[in-house]
Amino acid sequence: MRLLLLLLVVALSAGHVLSDDASRIDPADAPNHIGQSVTVFGLVVTVFVSNHGNVFINFGDKYPNQNFTGWIPAGTPLATDASLQLLQGKNVKISGRIELYDGHPEIKITSKDQIVSE
């Protein structure tokens, strides 16, 4: 019985990992997933804080040539988190719903749980 329960837990865990990988996309592929909830995975090129306090985590290239952005609105507690600068140059996963802003795909980040550095 224990062996059967262990096998069931392992099988369910493997299915969860596969489903996470299935929704993980490359930043360059983000325009093909507008309106979808996904995880974008890639190298962070820049982390930029605007004069208004918005934080932009750019993938692919520097603004305005980035192919994907994680956007943290000004005035949120996360926008003042100094550790965000440590994401630059690292492979990062950002999860959420992709929207278009000014022709570029982005995910609005409202929780640190949406960002995972690898």
N, C-alpha and C positions, 0 to 999 in steps of 0.2 A: 504494500500500500504506500509506504514512504517513497519507494522508488518511482511509483506512478505519479505521485504528487510532485516529486522533484522534476521529473520529465515534463510535466505539465507547466510548471513554473518556468523552466528553461525555454520551452517552446513559446510561451507567451512573451517572455522577455526578448527572445530573438525576433518575434514578429514586431514588437515595438521598435526595436533598433532598425529593422528593415523599413518600417514606415517612416521613421525619421530621416533615413538616408534617401528615401524616395522623394521626399519633399524638399531636399537640399539642392539648391541651384547655384550656378556660377553667377557672379555679378553681371557679366556681359549678357546673360540670358534673362535677366530681370525684366526687360521690356516685354517679354513673351508671357509674363505672369501677372500683369496688371489686374488688380482686384482679387488676387488669390493670397491666401495665408501660406507662407513658405518660410524656409530658412535659407538665407543667402550666405554663402561661405566663400571667403577669399581674403586677399591681402589688403590691409588698410594702407592706403597711400598717404592720406593726410587726416588729421583731426583738427578742425578749424572752429574757433569760437568767433562769431560775428560781433560787431559793435553793439548789437542789441541783446547779445547773450545766448543766441541760438547756437547749438553745437552741431556740426556736420562731420560725419565719419564717412570719408570718401574712398571708394574703391575704383580701381582701374586707372585713374589718373587724377591730377589735381583739378579743382574747380577752375573753369567751367567745363572741363572735358571728362569729368568722371562718368562712369557708366552705371553707378549705383551709389546711393547715399542713405545712411542712417541718420535721421534728423531728431534731435532732442530739443524740444521747445524751450525758449528762455523762460525763466521764472519757475521752472520745475526744480525740485531738489537735485535731480540727476544732472542737470545742466551745469551745476557748480562742482561736480565731482572731479577733482584733480586727477584721479586715476584714469580718466578717459584718455588723457594724453599718452598713456602707456600702450594704448592699442595701436598707435602708429607703427608700421613696419611688421605687424603681427598678422597671422591668419586668425580671422574672427568670423563667428557666426552671428547673424542678426536675424531674429525671427519676428514675423508679424505680417500684416497685410500690405502688399505693394500698391502704392498709389503713384500717379504721375504728378509731378510739379514742374512747371516750366519745361516740359518735354523730357524730364529725367525721372527715372523710377526711384522711389524712396520708400522707406518704412519709417513711420513715426514711432519713436521709442519713448515709452512712458514708464518703463520699469527696467531696472538693471538686469532682471531675469531674461530680458530679450537679447542680451549681449553675452556671448561666451567667447573668450580668447583661448586659442589652442596653442 
